[in-house]
Amino acid sequence: VLMNDEGKATGVLFIDRKTRTEHRVRARIVVLAASSAESVRILLNSKSNRFPQGVANSTGLVGKYIMDTVGARLG
């Protein structure tokens, strides 16, 4: 997640799996909607001078109490 000086998300940076090239995409709104484990990974990898422990992790608790479920069908 790319951040500006005010600490707001301005876009995302990703690496194309096939070509291994880096891409930056700017956006007015950034929505992080991955699985619980993947969202934690993305937040922790989104480090900057303003967020040295990752985005939204000033307390150091991102990823500490997460639980992922695979879902089940009963009936």
TINUSE-889274 format. One record per atom (N, C-alpha, C): residue number from 1; residue in three letters; atom name; x, y, z. Coordinates in nm, 3 decimals, decimal comma, always signed. Each point is the difference from the previous one (the first is absolute). Layout:
BEGIN
<atom num="NUM" residu="ALA" atome="CA" px="X" py="Y" pz="Z"/>
...
***
This chain:
BEGIN
<atom num="1" residu="VAL" atome="N" px="+0,086" py="-0,117" pz="+0,000"/>
<atom num="1" residu="VAL" atome="CA" px="-0,086" py="+0,117" pz="+0,000"/>
<atom num="1" residu="VAL" atome="C" px="+0,090" py="+0,123" pz="+0,000"/>
<atom num="2" residu="LEU" atome="N" px="-0,021" py="+0,088" pz="-0,096"/>
<atom num="2" residu="LEU" atome="CA" px="+0,078" py="+0,124" pz="-0,009"/>
<atom num="2" residu="LEU" atome="C" px="-0,067" py="+0,108" pz="+0,084"/>
<atom num="3" residu="MET" atome="N" px="+0,080" py="+0,074" pz="+0,076"/>
<atom num="3" residu="MET" atome="CA" px="-0,052" py="+0,102" pz="+0,090"/>
<atom num="3" residu="MET" atome="C" px="+0,059" py="+0,136" pz="-0,034"/>
<atom num="4" residu="ASN" atome="N" px="-0,075" py="+0,108" pz="+0,027"/>
<atom num="4" residu="ASN" atome="CA" px="+0,054" py="+0,134" pz="-0,019"/>
<atom num="4" residu="ASN" atome="C" px="+0,056" py="+0,051" pz="+0,134"/>
<atom num="5" residu="ASP" atome="N" px="+0,046" py="+0,123" pz="+0,003"/>
<atom num="5" residu="ASP" atome="CA" px="+0,061" py="+0,057" pz="+0,120"/>
<atom num="5" residu="ASP" atome="C" px="-0,100" py="+0,018" pz="+0,114"/>
<atom num="6" residu="GLU" atome="N" px="-0,128" py="+0,009" pz="-0,033"/>
<atom num="6" residu="GLU" atome="CA" px="-0,103" py="+0,014" pz="+0,103"/>
<atom num="6" residu="GLU" atome="C" px="-0,045" py="-0,135" pz="+0,057"/>
<atom num="7" residu="GLY" atome="N" px="+0,055" py="-0,110" pz="-0,054"/>
<atom num="7" residu="GLY" atome="CA" px="-0,036" py="-0,133" pz="+0,048"/>
<atom num="7" residu="GLY" atome="C" px="-0,122" py="-0,060" pz="-0,065"/>
<atom num="8" residu="LYS" atome="N" px="-0,041" py="+0,054" pz="-0,115"/>
<atom num="8" residu="LYS" atome="CA" px="-0,117" py="-0,053" pz="-0,071"/>
<atom num="8" residu="LYS" atome="C" px="+0,045" py="-0,086" pz="-0,116"/>
<atom num="9" residu="ALA" atome="N" px="-0,076" py="-0,106" pz="-0,025"/>
<atom num="9" residu="ALA" atome="CA" px="+0,030" py="-0,090" pz="-0,111"/>
<atom num="9" residu="ALA" atome="C" px="-0,023" py="+0,073" pz="-0,132"/>
<atom num="10" residu="THR" atome="N" px="+0,096" py="-0,015" pz="-0,091"/>
<atom num="10" residu="THR" atome="CA" px="-0,010" py="+0,066" pz="-0,131"/>
<atom num="10" residu="THR" atome="C" px="+0,002" py="-0,100" pz="-0,116"/>
<atom num="11" residu="GLY" atome="N" px="+0,020" py="-0,127" pz="+0,030"/>
<atom num="11" residu="GLY" atome="CA" px="+0,005" py="-0,101" pz="-0,105"/>
<atom num="11" residu="GLY" atome="C" px="+0,067" py="-0,126" pz="+0,051"/>
<atom num="12" residu="VAL" atome="N" px="+0,039" py="-0,085" pz="-0,093"/>
<atom num="12" residu="VAL" atome="CA" px="+0,065" py="-0,126" pz="+0,037"/>
<atom num="12" residu="VAL" atome="C" px="+0,120" py="-0,025" pz="-0,091"/>
<atom num="13" residu="LEU" atome="N" px="+0,092" py="-0,078" pz="+0,049"/>
<atom num="13" residu="LEU" atome="CA" px="+0,115" py="-0,045" pz="-0,076"/>
<atom num="13" residu="LEU" atome="C" px="-0,008" py="-0,152" pz="-0,002"/>
<atom num="14" residu="PHE" atome="N" px="+0,018" py="-0,060" pz="-0,116"/>
<atom num="14" residu="PHE" atome="CA" px="-0,001" py="-0,146" pz="-0,008"/>
<atom num="14" residu="PHE" atome="C" px="+0,101" py="-0,047" pz="-0,103"/>
<atom num="15" residu="ILE" atome="N" px="+0,037" py="-0,125" pz="+0,009"/>
<atom num="15" residu="ILE" atome="CA" px="+0,095" py="-0,061" pz="-0,094"/>
<atom num="15" residu="ILE" atome="C" px="-0,074" py="-0,106" pz="-0,080"/>
<atom num="16" residu="ASP" atome="N" px="+0,007" py="+0,012" pz="-0,132"/>
<atom num="16" residu="ASP" atome="CA" px="-0,062" py="-0,097" pz="-0,089"/>
<atom num="16" residu="ASP" atome="C" px="+0,071" py="-0,134" pz="+0,016"/>
<atom num="17" residu="ARG" atome="N" px="-0,077" py="-0,102" pz="+0,029"/>
<atom num="17" residu="ARG" atome="CA" px="+0,056" py="-0,132" pz="+0,027"/>
<atom num="17" residu="ARG" atome="C" px="+0,074" py="-0,059" pz="-0,121"/>
<atom num="18" residu="LYS" atome="N" px="-0,052" py="+0,023" pz="-0,119"/>
<atom num="18" residu="LYS" atome="CA" px="+0,061" py="-0,059" pz="-0,120"/>
<atom num="18" residu="LYS" atome="C" px="+0,123" py="+0,077" pz="-0,047"/>
<atom num="19" residu="THR" atome="N" px="-0,010" py="+0,132" pz="-0,007"/>
<atom num="19" residu="THR" atome="CA" px="+0,110" py="+0,079" pz="-0,054"/>
<atom num="19" residu="THR" atome="C" px="+0,095" py="+0,053" pz="+0,107"/>
<atom num="20" residu="ARG" atome="N" px="-0,042" py="-0,008" pz="+0,125"/>
<atom num="20" residu="ARG" atome="CA" px="+0,078" py="+0,049" pz="+0,115"/>
<atom num="20" residu="ARG" atome="C" px="+0,029" py="+0,150" pz="-0,011"/>
<atom num="21" residu="THR" atome="N" px="-0,091" py="+0,072" pz="-0,066"/>
<atom num="21" residu="THR" atome="CA" px="+0,016" py="+0,145" pz="-0,009"/>
<atom num="21" residu="THR" atome="C" px="-0,087" py="+0,068" pz="+0,105"/>
<atom num="22" residu="GLU" atome="N" px="+0,051" py="+0,111" pz="+0,051"/>
<atom num="22" residu="GLU" atome="CA" px="-0,070" py="+0,076" pz="+0,104"/>
<atom num="22" residu="GLU" atome="C" px="-0,097" py="+0,098" pz="-0,064"/>
<atom num="23" residu="HIS" atome="N" px="-0,120" py="+0,008" pz="+0,056"/>
<atom num="23" residu="HIS" atome="CA" px="-0,103" py="+0,092" pz="-0,049"/>
<atom num="23" residu="HIS" atome="C" px="-0,052" py="+0,083" pz="+0,116"/>
<atom num="24" residu="ARG" atome="N" px="-0,024" py="+0,128" pz="-0,025"/>
<atom num="24" residu="ARG" atome="CA" px="-0,061" py="+0,089" pz="+0,098"/>
<atom num="24" residu="ARG" atome="C" px="-0,131" py="+0,049" pz="-0,060"/>
<atom num="25" residu="VAL" atome="N" px="-0,106" py="-0,014" pz="+0,078"/>
<atom num="25" residu="VAL" atome="CA" px="-0,132" py="+0,045" pz="-0,045"/>
<atom num="25" residu="VAL" atome="C" px="-0,050" py="+0,103" pz="+0,101"/>
<atom num="26" residu="ARG" atome="N" px="-0,027" py="+0,120" pz="-0,046"/>
<atom num="26" residu="ARG" atome="CA" px="-0,051" py="+0,107" pz="+0,085"/>
<atom num="26" residu="ARG" atome="C" px="-0,153" py="-0,007" pz="+0,002"/>
<atom num="27" residu="ALA" atome="N" px="-0,059" py="+0,041" pz="+0,114"/>
<atom num="27" residu="ALA" atome="CA" px="-0,146" py="-0,002" pz="+0,012"/>
<atom num="27" residu="ALA" atome="C" px="-0,044" py="+0,104" pz="+0,102"/>
<atom num="28" residu="ARG" atome="N" px="-0,122" py="+0,051" pz="-0,018"/>
<atom num="28" residu="ARG" atome="CA" px="-0,057" py="+0,091" pz="+0,100"/>
<atom num="28" residu="ARG" atome="C" px="-0,044" py="-0,077" pz="+0,123"/>
<atom num="29" residu="ILE" atome="N" px="-0,044" py="-0,124" pz="-0,020"/>
<atom num="29" residu="ILE" atome="CA" px="-0,047" py="-0,086" pz="+0,109"/>
<atom num="29" residu="ILE" atome="C" px="+0,070" py="-0,134" pz="-0,012"/>
<atom num="30" residu="VAL" atome="N" px="+0,050" py="-0,051" pz="+0,112"/>
<atom num="30" residu="VAL" atome="CA" px="+0,066" py="-0,131" pz="+0,003"/>
<atom num="30" residu="VAL" atome="C" px="-0,076" py="-0,087" pz="+0,099"/>
<atom num="31" residu="VAL" atome="N" px="-0,045" py="-0,117" pz="-0,046"/>
<atom num="31" residu="VAL" atome="CA" px="-0,072" py="-0,095" pz="+0,084"/>
<atom num="31" residu="VAL" atome="C" px="+0,084" py="-0,126" pz="+0,011"/>
<atom num="32" residu="LEU" atome="N" px="+0,032" py="-0,040" pz="+0,121"/>
<atom num="32" residu="LEU" atome="CA" px="+0,074" py="-0,123" pz="+0,023"/>
<atom num="32" residu="LEU" atome="C" px="-0,102" py="-0,107" pz="+0,038"/>
<atom num="33" residu="ALA" atome="N" px="-0,025" py="-0,094" pz="-0,090"/>
<atom num="33" residu="ALA" atome="CA" px="-0,104" py="-0,100" pz="+0,021"/>
<atom num="33" residu="ALA" atome="C" px="+0,054" py="-0,139" pz="-0,031"/>
<atom num="34" residu="ALA" atome="N" px="+0,106" py="-0,038" pz="+0,068"/>
<atom num="34" residu="ALA" atome="CA" px="+0,057" py="-0,133" pz="-0,017"/>
<atom num="34" residu="ALA" atome="C" px="-0,048" py="-0,088" pz="+0,116"/>
<atom num="35" residu="SER" atome="N" px="+0,046" py="-0,123" pz="+0,006"/>
<atom num="35" residu="SER" atome="CA" px="-0,035" py="-0,086" pz="+0,114"/>
<atom num="35" residu="SER" atome="C" px="+0,064" py="+0,058" pz="+0,125"/>
<atom num="36" residu="SER" atome="N" px="-0,037" py="-0,051" pz="+0,115"/>
<atom num="36" residu="SER" atome="CA" px="+0,054" py="+0,057" pz="+0,124"/>
<atom num="36" residu="SER" atome="C" px="+0,153" py="-0,013" pz="+0,005"/>
<atom num="37" residu="ALA" atome="N" px="+0,054" py="-0,113" pz="-0,035"/>
<atom num="37" residu="ALA" atome="CA" px="+0,145" py="-0,019" pz="+0,004"/>
<atom num="37" residu="ALA" atome="C" px="+0,070" py="+0,084" pz="-0,107"/>
<atom num="38" residu="GLU" atome="N" px="-0,057" py="+0,006" pz="-0,118"/>
<atom num="38" residu="GLU" atome="CA" px="+0,062" py="+0,077" pz="-0,108"/>
<atom num="38" residu="GLU" atome="C" px="-0,009" py="+0,150" pz="+0,027"/>
<atom num="39" residu="SER" atome="N" px="-0,108" py="+0,047" pz="+0,058"/>
<atom num="39" residu="SER" atome="CA" px="-0,011" py="+0,142" pz="+0,036"/>
<atom num="39" residu="SER" atome="C" px="+0,107" py="+0,038" pz="+0,102"/>
<atom num="40" residu="VAL" atome="N" px="+0,023" py="-0,086" pz="+0,098"/>
<atom num="40" residu="VAL" atome="CA" px="+0,106" py="+0,023" pz="+0,099"/>
<atom num="40" residu="VAL" atome="C" px="+0,135" py="+0,007" pz="-0,068"/>
<atom num="41" residu="ARG" atome="N" px="+0,027" py="-0,092" pz="-0,092"/>
<atom num="41" residu="ARG" atome="CA" px="+0,128" py="-0,001" pz="-0,070"/>
<atom num="41" residu="ARG" atome="C" px="+0,021" py="+0,130" pz="-0,077"/>
<atom num="42" residu="ILE" atome="N" px="-0,104" py="+0,045" pz="-0,069"/>
<atom num="42" residu="ILE" atome="CA" px="+0,010" py="+0,124" pz="-0,078"/>
<atom num="42" residu="ILE" atome="C" px="+0,022" py="+0,120" pz="+0,091"/>
<atom num="43" residu="LEU" atome="N" px="-0,073" py="+0,010" pz="+0,110"/>
<atom num="43" residu="LEU" atome="CA" px="+0,017" py="+0,112" pz="+0,092"/>
<atom num="43" residu="LEU" atome="C" px="+0,141" py="+0,002" pz="+0,060"/>
<atom num="44" residu="LEU" atome="N" px="+0,050" py="-0,116" pz="+0,040"/>
<atom num="44" residu="LEU" atome="CA" px="+0,134" py="-0,005" pz="+0,059"/>
<atom num="44" residu="LEU" atome="C" px="+0,109" py="+0,028" pz="-0,101"/>
<atom num="45" residu="ASN" atome="N" px="-0,022" py="-0,035" pz="-0,126"/>
<atom num="45" residu="ASN" atome="CA" px="+0,099" py="+0,028" pz="-0,105"/>
<atom num="45" residu="ASN" atome="C" px="-0,008" py="+0,143" pz="-0,052"/>
<atom num="46" residu="SER" atome="N" px="-0,103" py="+0,074" pz="+0,039"/>
<atom num="46" residu="SER" atome="CA" px="-0,016" py="+0,139" pz="-0,044"/>
<atom num="46" residu="SER" atome="C" px="+0,066" py="+0,093" pz="+0,099"/>
<atom num="47" residu="LYS" atome="N" px="+0,133" py="-0,003" pz="+0,003"/>
<atom num="47" residu="LYS" atome="CA" px="+0,078" py="+0,082" pz="+0,092"/>
<atom num="47" residu="LYS" atome="C" px="+0,043" py="+0,129" pz="-0,066"/>
<atom num="48" residu="SER" atome="N" px="+0,018" py="+0,103" pz="+0,082"/>
<atom num="48" residu="SER" atome="CA" px="+0,051" py="+0,129" pz="-0,048"/>
<atom num="48" residu="SER" atome="C" px="+0,064" py="+0,070" pz="+0,118"/>
<atom num="49" residu="ASN" atome="N" px="+0,054" py="+0,120" pz="-0,023"/>
<atom num="49" residu="ASN" atome="CA" px="+0,056" py="+0,077" pz="+0,110"/>
<atom num="49" residu="ASN" atome="C" px="-0,106" py="+0,032" pz="+0,105"/>
<atom num="50" residu="ARG" atome="N" px="-0,120" py="+0,028" pz="-0,045"/>
<atom num="50" residu="ARG" atome="CA" px="-0,111" py="+0,033" pz="+0,092"/>
<atom num="50" residu="ARG" atome="C" px="-0,053" py="-0,125" pz="+0,069"/>
<atom num="51" residu="PHE" atome="N" px="+0,005" py="-0,116" pz="-0,068"/>
<atom num="51" residu="PHE" atome="CA" px="-0,051" py="-0,125" pz="+0,055"/>
<atom num="51" residu="PHE" atome="C" px="+0,109" py="-0,107" pz="-0,004"/>
<atom num="52" residu="PRO" atome="N" px="+0,100" py="+0,009" pz="+0,088"/>
<atom num="52" residu="PRO" atome="CA" px="+0,113" py="-0,093" pz="-0,005"/>
<atom num="52" residu="PRO" atome="C" px="-0,036" py="-0,145" pz="+0,034"/>
<atom num="53" residu="GLN" atome="N" px="-0,112" py="-0,021" pz="+0,069"/>
<atom num="53" residu="GLN" atome="CA" px="-0,044" py="-0,136" pz="+0,034"/>
<atom num="53" residu="GLN" atome="C" px="-0,111" py="-0,047" pz="-0,092"/>
<atom num="54" residu="GLY" atome="N" px="-0,030" py="+0,074" pz="-0,104"/>
<atom num="54" residu="GLY" atome="CA" px="-0,107" py="-0,035" pz="-0,091"/>
<atom num="54" residu="GLY" atome="C" px="-0,121" py="+0,089" pz="+0,022"/>
<atom num="55" residu="VAL" atome="N" px="-0,084" py="+0,011" pz="-0,102"/>
<atom num="55" residu="VAL" atome="CA" px="-0,120" py="+0,083" pz="+0,008"/>
<atom num="55" residu="VAL" atome="C" px="-0,094" py="-0,054" pz="+0,107"/>
<atom num="56" residu="ALA" atome="N" px="-0,055" py="+0,090" pz="+0,080"/>
<atom num="56" residu="ALA" atome="CA" px="-0,098" py="-0,032" pz="+0,105"/>
<atom num="56" residu="ALA" atome="C" px="+0,058" py="-0,086" pz="+0,111"/>
<atom num="57" residu="ASN" atome="N" px="+0,132" py="+0,003" pz="+0,019"/>
<atom num="57" residu="ASN" atome="CA" px="+0,062" py="-0,087" pz="+0,099"/>
<atom num="57" residu="ASN" atome="C" px="+0,081" py="+0,079" pz="+0,104"/>
<atom num="58" residu="SER" atome="N" px="-0,045" py="+0,117" pz="+0,036"/>
<atom num="58" residu="SER" atome="CA" px="+0,074" py="+0,080" pz="+0,099"/>
<atom num="58" residu="SER" atome="C" px="+0,002" py="-0,068" pz="+0,137"/>
<atom num="59" residu="THR" atome="N" px="-0,097" py="-0,087" pz="+0,027"/>
<atom num="59" residu="THR" atome="CA" px="-0,005" py="-0,072" pz="+0,128"/>
<atom num="59" residu="THR" atome="C" px="+0,078" py="-0,131" pz="-0,005"/>
<atom num="60" residu="GLY" atome="N" px="+0,037" py="-0,045" pz="-0,121"/>
<atom num="60" residu="GLY" atome="CA" px="+0,068" py="-0,128" pz="-0,013"/>
<atom num="60" residu="GLY" atome="C" px="-0,093" py="-0,119" pz="+0,009"/>
<atom num="61" residu="LEU" atome="N" px="-0,131" py="+0,023" pz="-0,011"/>
<atom num="61" residu="LEU" atome="CA" px="-0,097" py="-0,108" pz="+0,016"/>
<atom num="61" residu="LEU" atome="C" px="-0,053" py="-0,058" pz="-0,131"/>
<atom num="62" residu="VAL" atome="N" px="+0,035" py="+0,061" pz="-0,114"/>
<atom num="62" residu="VAL" atome="CA" px="-0,050" py="-0,055" pz="-0,126"/>
<atom num="62" residu="VAL" atome="C" px="+0,052" py="-0,142" pz="-0,017"/>
<atom num="63" residu="GLY" atome="N" px="-0,091" py="-0,094" pz="-0,016"/>
<atom num="63" residu="GLY" atome="CA" px="+0,035" py="-0,140" pz="-0,019"/>
<atom num="63" residu="GLY" atome="C" px="+0,012" py="-0,080" pz="+0,126"/>
<atom num="64" residu="LYS" atome="N" px="-0,008" py="+0,062" pz="+0,116"/>
<atom num="64" residu="LYS" atome="CA" px="+0,019" py="-0,073" pz="+0,126"/>
<atom num="64" residu="LYS" atome="C" px="-0,119" py="-0,086" pz="+0,037"/>
<atom num="65" residu="TYR" atome="N" px="-0,121" py="+0,047" pz="-0,023"/>
<atom num="65" residu="TYR" atome="CA" px="-0,119" py="-0,072" pz="+0,044"/>
<atom num="65" residu="TYR" atome="C" px="-0,092" py="-0,036" pz="-0,116"/>
<atom num="66" residu="ILE" atome="N" px="+0,056" py="-0,036" pz="-0,113"/>
<atom num="66" residu="ILE" atome="CA" px="-0,082" py="-0,029" pz="-0,117"/>
<atom num="66" residu="ILE" atome="C" px="-0,038" py="-0,147" pz="-0,003"/>
<atom num="67" residu="MET" atome="N" px="-0,114" py="-0,026" pz="-0,057"/>
<atom num="67" residu="MET" atome="CA" px="-0,044" py="-0,138" pz="-0,017"/>
<atom num="67" residu="MET" atome="C" px="-0,061" py="-0,011" pz="-0,139"/>
<atom num="68" residu="ASP" atome="N" px="+0,041" py="-0,099" pz="-0,072"/>
<atom num="68" residu="ASP" atome="CA" px="-0,053" py="-0,022" pz="-0,134"/>
<atom num="68" residu="ASP" atome="C" px="-0,081" py="-0,128" pz="+0,002"/>
<atom num="69" residu="THR" atome="N" px="-0,112" py="-0,002" pz="-0,069"/>
<atom num="69" residu="THR" atome="CA" px="-0,082" py="-0,121" pz="-0,007"/>
<atom num="69" residu="THR" atome="C" px="-0,015" py="-0,040" pz="-0,146"/>
<atom num="70" residu="VAL" atome="N" px="-0,023" py="-0,125" pz="-0,022"/>
<atom num="70" residu="VAL" atome="CA" px="-0,018" py="-0,049" pz="-0,136"/>
<atom num="70" residu="VAL" atome="C" px="-0,145" py="-0,013" pz="-0,037"/>
<atom num="71" residu="GLY" atome="N" px="-0,088" py="+0,020" pz="+0,096"/>
<atom num="71" residu="GLY" atome="CA" px="-0,142" py="-0,010" pz="-0,026"/>
<atom num="71" residu="GLY" atome="C" px="-0,046" py="-0,146" pz="+0,003"/>
<atom num="72" residu="ALA" atome="N" px="-0,124" py="-0,018" pz="+0,026"/>
<atom num="72" residu="ALA" atome="CA" px="-0,055" py="-0,135" pz="+0,006"/>
<atom num="72" residu="ALA" atome="C" px="-0,148" py="+0,005" pz="-0,040"/>
<atom num="73" residu="ARG" atome="N" px="-0,046" py="-0,109" pz="-0,052"/>
<atom num="73" residu="ARG" atome="CA" px="-0,140" py="-0,009" pz="-0,037"/>
<atom num="73" residu="ARG" atome="C" px="-0,064" py="-0,110" pz="+0,082"/>
<atom num="74" residu="LEU" atome="N" px="-0,099" py="+0,037" pz="+0,074"/>
<atom num="74" residu="LEU" atome="CA" px="-0,072" py="-0,099" pz="+0,083"/>
<atom num="74" residu="LEU" atome="C" px="-0,138" py="-0,018" pz="-0,055"/>
<atom num="75" residu="GLY" atome="N" px="-0,045" py="-0,124" pz="+0,004"/>
<atom num="75" residu="GLY" atome="CA" px="-0,140" py="-0,019" pz="-0,038"/>
<atom num="75" residu="GLY" atome="C" px="-0,020" py="-0,079" pz="-0,117"/>
***
